[in-house]
Amino acid sequence: MTGFVIIYGHVVKPPYQIRTENGRTFINNVPVGPGTTEKDIISGQARNLLEEANKMFCERGKNGGYSSSAGEILALFKKSTDTVISAKWDKGGVPPKGILLVHWRGNIRSPSVSFSAAACGTPGFSGKGMKPIADKQRQTPELYSKSLQKNLEDAKVLWFGSDGRNAILPPGTKAELNKIMSDERLGRKELMEKLENLGFNHRAVLEIIRNYEPV
Protein backbone atom coordinates (compact mmCIF):
# COMPACT_ATOMS: atom_id res chain seq x y z
CA MET A 1 0.00 0.00 0.00
CA THR A 2 2.99 2.33 0.35
CA GLY A 3 4.64 4.42 -2.34
CA PHE A 4 3.09 5.85 -5.49
CA VAL A 5 3.24 4.84 -9.17
CA ILE A 6 2.78 6.98 -12.29
CA ILE A 7 2.89 5.32 -15.72
CA TYR A 8 2.76 7.52 -18.85
CA GLY A 9 1.25 10.26 -16.69
CA HIS A 10 -1.54 8.03 -15.38
CA VAL A 11 -1.92 7.26 -11.68
CA VAL A 12 -1.76 3.57 -10.75
CA LYS A 13 -3.66 3.15 -7.52
CA PRO A 14 -2.49 0.89 -4.66
CA PRO A 15 -2.33 -1.81 -3.48
CA TYR A 16 0.66 -2.56 -5.71
CA GLN A 17 1.45 -6.03 -6.93
CA ILE A 18 4.76 -6.58 -8.71
CA ARG A 19 5.46 -9.70 -10.77
CA THR A 20 7.72 -10.93 -13.56
CA GLU A 21 6.67 -12.89 -16.61
CA ASN A 22 8.53 -13.81 -19.82
CA GLY A 23 11.43 -11.53 -18.95
CA ARG A 24 9.27 -8.48 -18.25
CA THR A 25 8.17 -6.74 -15.07
CA PHE A 26 4.58 -5.77 -14.28
CA ILE A 27 3.04 -3.46 -11.68
CA ASN A 28 -0.66 -4.25 -11.30
CA ASN A 29 -0.55 -6.03 -14.67
CA VAL A 30 0.96 -3.01 -16.48
CA PRO A 31 4.39 -3.71 -18.07
CA VAL A 32 7.14 -1.35 -16.89
CA GLY A 33 10.89 -0.90 -17.28
CA PRO A 34 13.24 -2.43 -19.87
CA GLY A 35 11.64 -4.22 -22.80
CA THR A 36 8.24 -2.51 -22.63
CA THR A 37 8.45 0.47 -24.98
CA GLU A 38 8.10 0.21 -28.75
CA LYS A 39 11.77 1.15 -29.10
CA ASP A 40 12.80 -1.66 -26.73
CA ILE A 41 10.76 -4.20 -28.66
CA ILE A 42 12.12 -3.13 -32.06
CA SER A 43 15.68 -3.11 -30.68
CA GLY A 44 15.26 -6.68 -29.48
CA GLN A 45 13.90 -7.77 -32.84
CA ALA A 46 16.81 -6.05 -34.58
CA ARG A 47 19.35 -7.89 -32.42
CA ASN A 48 17.74 -11.20 -33.31
CA LEU A 49 17.69 -10.29 -36.99
CA LEU A 50 21.39 -9.34 -37.02
CA GLU A 51 22.33 -12.54 -35.22
CA GLU A 52 20.42 -14.61 -37.79
CA ALA A 53 22.03 -12.71 -40.69
CA ASN A 54 25.49 -13.18 -39.23
CA LYS A 55 24.81 -16.89 -38.80
CA MET A 56 23.90 -17.11 -42.51
CA PHE A 57 27.08 -15.31 -43.48
CA CYS A 58 29.34 -17.50 -41.34
CA GLU A 59 27.72 -20.78 -42.39
CA ARG A 60 28.27 -19.94 -46.08
CA GLY A 61 31.86 -19.03 -45.28
CA LYS A 62 32.59 -22.53 -44.02
CA ASN A 63 32.32 -23.66 -47.63
CA GLY A 64 34.46 -20.79 -48.88
CA GLY A 65 31.58 -18.75 -50.24
CA TYR A 66 30.92 -15.76 -47.99
CA SER A 67 29.59 -13.71 -50.90
CA SER A 68 26.94 -16.34 -51.66
CA SER A 69 25.01 -15.26 -48.56
CA ALA A 70 24.21 -11.81 -50.01
CA GLY A 71 20.85 -12.74 -51.54
CA GLU A 72 19.63 -14.63 -48.49
CA ILE A 73 20.68 -11.86 -46.10
CA LEU A 74 18.95 -9.20 -48.18
CA ALA A 75 15.78 -11.30 -48.44
CA LEU A 76 15.83 -11.82 -44.67
CA PHE A 77 15.98 -8.08 -44.00
CA LYS A 78 13.33 -7.23 -46.59
CA LYS A 79 10.82 -9.64 -45.11
CA SER A 80 11.41 -8.35 -41.55
CA THR A 81 8.96 -5.49 -42.04
CA ASP A 82 8.20 -5.16 -38.33
CA THR A 83 11.81 -4.01 -37.82
CA VAL A 84 13.10 -2.84 -41.21
CA ILE A 85 11.64 -0.25 -43.60
CA SER A 86 14.10 -0.94 -46.42
CA ALA A 87 17.49 -2.56 -47.07
CA LYS A 88 19.99 -2.74 -49.95
CA TRP A 89 23.66 -3.51 -50.59
CA ASP A 90 25.79 -0.45 -51.24
CA LYS A 91 28.04 0.08 -54.26
CA GLY A 92 30.64 -2.18 -52.70
CA GLY A 93 28.42 -5.12 -53.58
CA VAL A 94 28.19 -8.35 -51.65
CA PRO A 95 29.80 -9.26 -48.30
CA PRO A 96 32.36 -9.21 -46.89
CA LYS A 97 33.37 -6.07 -48.82
CA GLY A 98 29.87 -4.72 -49.27
CA ILE A 99 27.88 -2.80 -46.63
CA LEU A 100 24.19 -3.49 -46.10
CA LEU A 101 22.34 -0.18 -45.82
CA VAL A 102 19.35 -0.62 -43.51
CA HIS A 103 16.58 1.86 -42.77
CA TRP A 104 15.47 0.67 -39.33
CA ARG A 105 12.06 1.48 -37.90
CA GLY A 106 12.48 4.19 -35.30
CA ASN A 107 16.07 4.73 -36.47
CA ILE A 108 17.11 2.48 -33.60
CA ARG A 109 20.50 1.51 -35.04
CA SER A 110 23.25 2.61 -37.39
CA PRO A 111 22.17 2.17 -41.02
CA SER A 112 25.47 0.52 -41.97
CA VAL A 113 25.69 -3.21 -41.32
CA SER A 114 28.86 -5.02 -42.35
CA PHE A 115 29.95 -8.65 -42.09
CA SER A 116 33.47 -9.88 -41.37
CA ALA A 117 34.89 -13.36 -41.60
CA ALA A 118 37.14 -12.51 -38.64
CA ALA A 119 34.06 -11.98 -36.48
CA CYS A 120 32.58 -15.42 -37.18
CA GLY A 121 32.50 -17.38 -33.96
CA THR A 122 32.54 -14.22 -31.85
CA PRO A 123 29.61 -14.26 -29.38
CA GLY A 124 27.21 -11.36 -29.83
CA PHE A 125 28.62 -10.19 -33.16
CA SER A 126 26.01 -8.05 -34.88
CA GLY A 127 27.70 -5.94 -37.53
CA LYS A 128 29.76 -2.77 -37.76
CA GLY A 129 28.59 0.13 -35.63
CA MET A 130 26.14 -1.95 -33.63
CA LYS A 131 26.07 -1.15 -29.95
CA PRO A 132 25.58 -4.01 -27.46
CA ILE A 133 22.54 -4.03 -25.22
CA ALA A 134 23.13 -1.78 -22.23
CA ASP A 135 24.23 -3.41 -18.97
CA LYS A 136 21.20 -1.88 -17.26
CA GLN A 137 18.94 -3.84 -19.58
CA ARG A 138 20.80 -7.04 -18.68
CA GLN A 139 19.62 -6.72 -15.09
CA THR A 140 17.38 -9.71 -14.37
CA PRO A 141 13.65 -9.05 -14.09
CA GLU A 142 13.76 -10.53 -10.59
CA LEU A 143 16.36 -8.04 -9.36
CA TYR A 144 14.57 -5.19 -11.12
CA SER A 145 11.26 -6.16 -9.49
CA LYS A 146 12.87 -6.33 -6.06
CA SER A 147 14.33 -2.84 -6.49
CA LEU A 148 10.89 -1.48 -7.42
CA GLN A 149 9.29 -3.19 -4.44
CA LYS A 150 11.94 -1.82 -2.06
CA ASN A 151 11.38 1.74 -3.29
CA LEU A 152 7.62 1.42 -2.88
CA GLU A 153 8.11 0.04 0.64
CA ASP A 154 10.17 3.19 1.32
CA ALA A 155 7.13 5.26 0.22
CA LYS A 156 8.92 6.65 -2.84
CA VAL A 157 7.31 7.66 -6.14
CA LEU A 158 8.02 5.56 -9.24
CA TRP A 159 7.52 7.29 -12.56
CA PHE A 160 7.65 5.55 -15.97
CA GLY A 161 7.57 7.50 -19.24
CA SER A 162 6.40 6.40 -22.66
CA ASP A 163 9.90 7.07 -24.01
CA GLY A 164 11.38 4.34 -21.80
CA ARG A 165 12.79 6.68 -19.18
CA ASN A 166 11.91 6.29 -15.52
CA ALA A 167 12.74 7.88 -12.21
CA ILE A 168 12.54 7.36 -8.46
CA LEU A 169 11.33 10.46 -6.62
CA PRO A 170 11.15 11.30 -2.86
CA PRO A 171 8.11 10.30 -0.76
CA GLY A 172 6.83 13.89 -0.56
CA THR A 173 6.49 14.14 -4.34
CA LYS A 174 2.94 12.79 -4.37
CA ALA A 175 1.60 15.51 -2.08
CA GLU A 176 3.44 18.24 -4.00
CA LEU A 177 2.21 16.85 -7.30
CA ASN A 178 -1.41 16.77 -6.13
CA LYS A 179 -1.11 20.33 -4.84
CA ILE A 180 0.25 21.60 -8.17
CA MET A 181 -2.23 19.72 -10.34
CA SER A 182 -5.16 20.91 -8.19
CA ASP A 183 -4.19 24.59 -8.41
CA GLU A 184 -6.52 26.03 -11.05
CA ARG A 185 -4.78 29.44 -10.85
CA LEU A 186 -1.66 28.16 -12.57
CA GLY A 187 -1.13 28.94 -16.25
CA ARG A 188 0.40 26.28 -18.49
CA LYS A 189 3.89 27.79 -18.40
CA GLU A 190 3.94 28.08 -14.60
CA LEU A 191 2.42 24.61 -14.27
CA MET A 192 5.18 23.12 -16.42
CA GLU A 193 7.88 24.93 -14.48
CA LYS A 194 6.59 23.66 -11.15
CA LEU A 195 6.40 20.08 -12.42
CA GLU A 196 9.93 20.28 -13.82
CA ASN A 197 11.12 21.58 -10.44
CA LEU A 198 9.75 18.39 -8.88
CA GLY A 199 12.17 16.38 -11.01
CA PHE A 200 10.12 15.45 -14.07
CA ASN A 201 11.63 15.88 -17.55
CA HIS A 202 9.80 17.71 -20.34
CA ARG A 203 8.23 14.57 -21.82
CA ALA A 204 6.98 13.48 -18.39
CA VAL A 205 5.52 16.91 -17.70
CA LEU A 206 3.46 16.77 -20.90
CA GLU A 207 2.19 13.29 -20.07
CA ILE A 208 1.26 14.33 -16.53
CA ILE A 209 -0.62 17.44 -17.72
CA ARG A 210 -2.52 15.29 -20.21
CA ASN A 211 -3.30 12.26 -18.04
CA TYR A 212 -2.83 12.94 -14.32
CA GLU A 213 -5.78 13.12 -11.93
CA PRO A 214 -5.01 14.12 -8.29
CA VAL A 215 -5.72 11.36 -5.77
C-alpha positions as CSV (number, residue, x, y, z in Angstrom):
1,M,0.0,0.0,0.0
2,T,3.0,2.3,0.3
3,G,4.6,4.4,-2.3
4,F,3.1,5.8,-5.5
5,V,3.2,4.8,-9.2
6,I,2.8,7.0,-12.3
7,I,2.9,5.3,-15.7
8,Y,2.8,7.5,-18.8
9,G,1.3,10.3,-16.7
10,H,-1.5,8.0,-15.4
11,V,-1.9,7.3,-11.7
12,V,-1.8,3.6,-10.8
13,K,-3.7,3.2,-7.5
14,P,-2.5,0.9,-4.7
15,P,-2.3,-1.8,-3.5
16,Y,0.7,-2.6,-5.7
17,Q,1.5,-6.0,-6.9
18,I,4.8,-6.6,-8.7
19,R,5.5,-9.7,-10.8
20,T,7.7,-10.9,-13.6
21,E,6.7,-12.9,-16.6
22,N,8.5,-13.8,-19.8
23,G,11.4,-11.5,-18.9
24,R,9.3,-8.5,-18.3
25,T,8.2,-6.7,-15.1
26,F,4.6,-5.8,-14.3
27,I,3.0,-3.5,-11.7
28,N,-0.7,-4.2,-11.3
29,N,-0.5,-6.0,-14.7
30,V,1.0,-3.0,-16.5
31,P,4.4,-3.7,-18.1
32,V,7.1,-1.3,-16.9
33,G,10.9,-0.9,-17.3
34,P,13.2,-2.4,-19.9
35,G,11.6,-4.2,-22.8
36,T,8.2,-2.5,-22.6
37,T,8.4,0.5,-25.0
38,E,8.1,0.2,-28.8
39,K,11.8,1.2,-29.1
40,D,12.8,-1.7,-26.7
41,I,10.8,-4.2,-28.7
42,I,12.1,-3.1,-32.1
43,S,15.7,-3.1,-30.7
44,G,15.3,-6.7,-29.5
45,Q,13.9,-7.8,-32.8
46,A,16.8,-6.0,-34.6
47,R,19.4,-7.9,-32.4
48,N,17.7,-11.2,-33.3
49,L,17.7,-10.3,-37.0
50,L,21.4,-9.3,-37.0
51,E,22.3,-12.5,-35.2
52,E,20.4,-14.6,-37.8
53,A,22.0,-12.7,-40.7
54,N,25.5,-13.2,-39.2
55,K,24.8,-16.9,-38.8
56,M,23.9,-17.1,-42.5
57,F,27.1,-15.3,-43.5
58,C,29.3,-17.5,-41.3
59,E,27.7,-20.8,-42.4
60,R,28.3,-19.9,-46.1
61,G,31.9,-19.0,-45.3
62,K,32.6,-22.5,-44.0
63,N,32.3,-23.7,-47.6
64,G,34.5,-20.8,-48.9
65,G,31.6,-18.7,-50.2
66,Y,30.9,-15.8,-48.0
67,S,29.6,-13.7,-50.9
68,S,26.9,-16.3,-51.7
69,S,25.0,-15.3,-48.6
70,A,24.2,-11.8,-50.0
71,G,20.9,-12.7,-51.5
72,E,19.6,-14.6,-48.5
73,I,20.7,-11.9,-46.1
74,L,19.0,-9.2,-48.2
75,A,15.8,-11.3,-48.4
76,L,15.8,-11.8,-44.7
77,F,16.0,-8.1,-44.0
78,K,13.3,-7.2,-46.6
79,K,10.8,-9.6,-45.1
80,S,11.4,-8.3,-41.6
81,T,9.0,-5.5,-42.0
82,D,8.2,-5.2,-38.3
83,T,11.8,-4.0,-37.8
84,V,13.1,-2.8,-41.2
85,I,11.6,-0.3,-43.6
86,S,14.1,-0.9,-46.4
87,A,17.5,-2.6,-47.1
88,K,20.0,-2.7,-49.9
89,W,23.7,-3.5,-50.6
90,D,25.8,-0.4,-51.2
91,K,28.0,0.1,-54.3
92,G,30.6,-2.2,-52.7
93,G,28.4,-5.1,-53.6
94,V,28.2,-8.3,-51.6
95,P,29.8,-9.3,-48.3
96,P,32.4,-9.2,-46.9
97,K,33.4,-6.1,-48.8
98,G,29.9,-4.7,-49.3
99,I,27.9,-2.8,-46.6
100,L,24.2,-3.5,-46.1
101,L,22.3,-0.2,-45.8
102,V,19.4,-0.6,-43.5
103,H,16.6,1.9,-42.8
104,W,15.5,0.7,-39.3
105,R,12.1,1.5,-37.9
106,G,12.5,4.2,-35.3
107,N,16.1,4.7,-36.5
108,I,17.1,2.5,-33.6
109,R,20.5,1.5,-35.0
110,S,23.2,2.6,-37.4
111,P,22.2,2.2,-41.0
112,S,25.5,0.5,-42.0
113,V,25.7,-3.2,-41.3
114,S,28.9,-5.0,-42.4
115,F,30.0,-8.7,-42.1
116,S,33.5,-9.9,-41.4
117,A,34.9,-13.4,-41.6
118,A,37.1,-12.5,-38.6
119,A,34.1,-12.0,-36.5
120,C,32.6,-15.4,-37.2
121,G,32.5,-17.4,-34.0
122,T,32.5,-14.2,-31.9
123,P,29.6,-14.3,-29.4
124,G,27.2,-11.4,-29.8
125,F,28.6,-10.2,-33.2
126,S,26.0,-8.1,-34.9
127,G,27.7,-5.9,-37.5
128,K,29.8,-2.8,-37.8
129,G,28.6,0.1,-35.6
130,M,26.1,-1.9,-33.6
131,K,26.1,-1.2,-30.0
132,P,25.6,-4.0,-27.5
133,I,22.5,-4.0,-25.2
134,A,23.1,-1.8,-22.2
135,D,24.2,-3.4,-19.0
136,K,21.2,-1.9,-17.3
137,Q,18.9,-3.8,-19.6
138,R,20.8,-7.0,-18.7
139,Q,19.6,-6.7,-15.1
140,T,17.4,-9.7,-14.4
141,P,13.6,-9.0,-14.1
142,E,13.8,-10.5,-10.6
143,L,16.4,-8.0,-9.4
144,Y,14.6,-5.2,-11.1
145,S,11.3,-6.2,-9.5
146,K,12.9,-6.3,-6.1
147,S,14.3,-2.8,-6.5
148,L,10.9,-1.5,-7.4
149,Q,9.3,-3.2,-4.4
150,K,11.9,-1.8,-2.1
151,N,11.4,1.7,-3.3
152,L,7.6,1.4,-2.9
153,E,8.1,0.0,0.6
154,D,10.2,3.2,1.3
155,A,7.1,5.3,0.2
156,K,8.9,6.6,-2.8
157,V,7.3,7.7,-6.1
158,L,8.0,5.6,-9.2
159,W,7.5,7.3,-12.6
160,F,7.6,5.6,-16.0
161,G,7.6,7.5,-19.2
162,S,6.4,6.4,-22.7
163,D,9.9,7.1,-24.0
164,G,11.4,4.3,-21.8
165,R,12.8,6.7,-19.2
166,N,11.9,6.3,-15.5
167,A,12.7,7.9,-12.2
168,I,12.5,7.4,-8.5
169,L,11.3,10.5,-6.6
170,P,11.1,11.3,-2.9
171,P,8.1,10.3,-0.8
172,G,6.8,13.9,-0.6
173,T,6.5,14.1,-4.3
174,K,2.9,12.8,-4.4
175,A,1.6,15.5,-2.1
176,E,3.4,18.2,-4.0
177,L,2.2,16.9,-7.3
178,N,-1.4,16.8,-6.1
179,K,-1.1,20.3,-4.8
180,I,0.2,21.6,-8.2
181,M,-2.2,19.7,-10.3
182,S,-5.2,20.9,-8.2
183,D,-4.2,24.6,-8.4
184,E,-6.5,26.0,-11.1
185,R,-4.8,29.4,-10.8
186,L,-1.7,28.2,-12.6
187,G,-1.1,28.9,-16.2
188,R,0.4,26.3,-18.5
189,K,3.9,27.8,-18.4
190,E,3.9,28.1,-14.6
191,L,2.4,24.6,-14.3
192,M,5.2,23.1,-16.4
193,E,7.9,24.9,-14.5
194,K,6.6,23.7,-11.1
195,L,6.4,20.1,-12.4
196,E,9.9,20.3,-13.8
197,N,11.1,21.6,-10.4
198,L,9.7,18.4,-8.9
199,G,12.2,16.4,-11.0
200,F,10.1,15.4,-14.1
201,N,11.6,15.9,-17.6
202,H,9.8,17.7,-20.3
203,R,8.2,14.6,-21.8
204,A,7.0,13.5,-18.4
205,V,5.5,16.9,-17.7
206,L,3.5,16.8,-20.9
207,E,2.2,13.3,-20.1
208,I,1.3,14.3,-16.5
209,I,-0.6,17.4,-17.7
210,R,-2.5,15.3,-20.2
211,N,-3.3,12.3,-18.0
212,Y,-2.8,12.9,-14.3
213,E,-5.8,13.1,-11.9
214,P,-5.0,14.1,-8.3
215,V,-5.7,11.4,-5.8
